[in-house]
Each structure stands twice: as structure tokens, then as C-alpha cells.
């Protein structure tokens, strides 16, 4: 089950989308989002929280990656995505992403990979890298095909 969590009119300084949990990376979920209208999804299976997602619906993708401008402007970005540490390597991450795809058929999903390149590639998503980049390597961008 997916539970959408939006701040709405709640005081931004006192609102957190999830209860603290040792099963998730606290620095991702307990700080305040930089997005004006943060959109979180909590994933529940058999009464237990198994996943968390932060979505960015309106910002658009970094044009330096060379993604088609129309696709980049309409994509739904997965800002953070995590499966509970007690549930990893069970296909739950793949199932969550497939359900997000089903719930948003009119938009391509996209994610900047942070050390999860193999996961995003395994979904069949297209990889984009910033061409001719100088300096530190940027995270690759994966976009649903």
C-alpha cells in the first residue's frame, strides 16, 4: 500500500513525513526537504513500513544531461528512494518502482543515481551522463524508457 504524505498547511519547521526508524537513513528522511511542496510516499506491506520515496514533481531535470527537453520538463523525479534495511534484496525496490510507474503512466520517472547504478539499469531505464564534464564526476541520471 502506498501512503502519500504531503505537508499541506503544516508548519514546515515542525513537520516530518515519517517516524524515526533505524531501518532507514535518518539524514534523508528526518531533515527538511528543500522542495517547497515536498511529496513523500510511504510503502506499507503486511502492516510494516518497507519503503520510502521522495518525489519532485515540478523542477525538471538538469539540461546538461542531454535528455529530450519535453521529457525533462514533464518527468517525475525520484529524489530519494530507500527500502527498509530489513527488507533489502527481496525484490521490494523493483516492485515499488513498478507500482510508481503504473500510478504515473503519463509521466516518465527519473532518478539521479547515488551508488545504485546497477539497480536503475536493471529496470531497463536509460542512463545519461553529463558529456565532457570536468572536475568531480556527477551522478548519472536514469530515465524510464
C-alpha positions in Angstrom: 0.0 0.0 0.0 1.3 3.5 -0.9 0.6 6.3 1.5 1.1 9.8 0.2 2.5 12.2 2.7 2.3 15.9 1.9 3.0 18.8 4.2 0.0 20.9 3.1 -0.6 23.7 5.6 1.5 22.2 8.4 4.3 24.3 9.8 7.4 23.5 7.8 9.7 23.7 10.8 7.7 21.1 12.8 6.6 18.7 10.1 8.4 15.4 9.3 7.0 12.9 6.9 8.0 9.7 8.7 8.5 8.4 12.2 12.2 7.9 13.0 13.4 4.4 12.2 16.7 2.6 12.5 15.8 0.8 9.3 16.2 3.9 7.1 18.9 6.5 6.6 17.9 9.2 9.0 19.7 12.1 7.3 17.5 11.6 4.2 14.1 11.5 6.0 14.3 13.5 9.2 15.6 16.8 7.7 13.5 19.3 5.9 13.1 19.0 2.2 14.4 21.8 0.1 11.3 21.5 -2.1 8.5 24.0 -1.4 5.8 21.3 -1.6 7.5 18.0 -0.6 5.8 14.8 -1.7 6.7 11.7 0.1 5.4 8.2 -0.3 5.4 5.6 2.5 5.2 2.0 1.4 3.5 -0.5 3.7 3.4 -4.3 3.3 1.6 -6.5 5.8 1.4 -3.6 8.3 5.2 -2.9 8.1 6.9 0.0 6.5 9.1 -1.4 3.8 10.0 1.6 1.7 10.1 5.4 1.4 10.2 7.7 -1.6 10.6 11.5 -2.0 9.3 12.8 -5.4 9.9 16.1 -7.1 7.1 16.8 -9.4 7.9 20.2 -10.9 11.6 21.0 -11.0 12.5 19.5 -14.3 15.8 17.6 -15.0 19.2 19.1 -15.4 19.5 20.1 -19.1 23.3 19.3 -19.0 22.5 15.6 -19.2 21.1 16.0 -22.8 17.6 14.5 -22.1 14.9 15.5 -24.6 13.7 18.9 -23.3 10.0 17.9 -23.3 10.7 14.7 -21.5 12.9 16.5 -19.0 10.3 19.1 -18.3 7.5 16.6 -17.6 9.4 13.9 -15.8 8.6 12.9 -12.2 11.9 12.8 -10.3 12.6 10.3 -7.6 14.7 12.4 -5.3 15.3 9.8 -2.6 14.3 6.1 -2.6 15.1 3.6 0.1 13.9 0.1 1.0 14.0 -0.8 4.7 17.3 -2.4 5.8 15.4 -5.4 7.0 13.7 -6.0 3.5 16.5 -5.5 1.0 17.4 -8.0 -1.7 13.8 -9.3 -1.8 12.6 -7.5 -5.0 10.7 -4.9 -3.0 12.6 -2.0 -4.5 11.8 -3.2 -8.0 8.1 -3.7 -7.0 7.9 -0.2 -5.6 9.3 1.4 -8.8 7.0 -0.7 -11.0 4.0 0.5 -8.9 5.1 4.1 -9.2 5.3 3.6 -13.0 1.8 2.2 -13.0 0.4 5.1 -10.9 2.0 7.7 -13.2 1.6 6.3 -16.7 1.6 9.8 -18.3 5.0 10.8 -16.9 8.5 9.3 -17.2 10.1 8.6 -13.9 13.8 9.7 -13.4 16.4 9.3 -10.7 19.9 10.6 -10.2 21.8 7.6 -9.0 23.8 7.7 -5.9 25.8 4.4 -6.0 22.8 2.5 -7.3 23.6 2.4 -11.0 23.1 -1.4 -11.2 19.7 -1.1 -9.7 18.4 1.6 -12.1 20.0 -0.1 -15.1 18.3 -3.4 -14.1 15.0 -1.7 -14.6 15.8 -1.0 -18.2 16.0 2.7 -17.7 18.1 4.9 -20.0 21.4 6.2 -18.5 22.5 9.7 -19.1 25.9 11.2 -18.1 27.0 14.9 -18.4 29.2 15.0 -21.5 32.7 16.4 -21.4 32.4 17.1 -17.7 35.5 18.5 -15.9 36.0 18.1 -12.2 34.3 15.6 -9.9 32.0 13.0 -11.5 28.3 13.8 -11.3 25.8 11.2 -10.5 24.3 9.5 -13.6 20.7 10.2 -14.4 18.4 7.3 -15.2 15.1 7.8 -17.0 12.3 5.4 -17.5 12.0 4.3 -21.2 
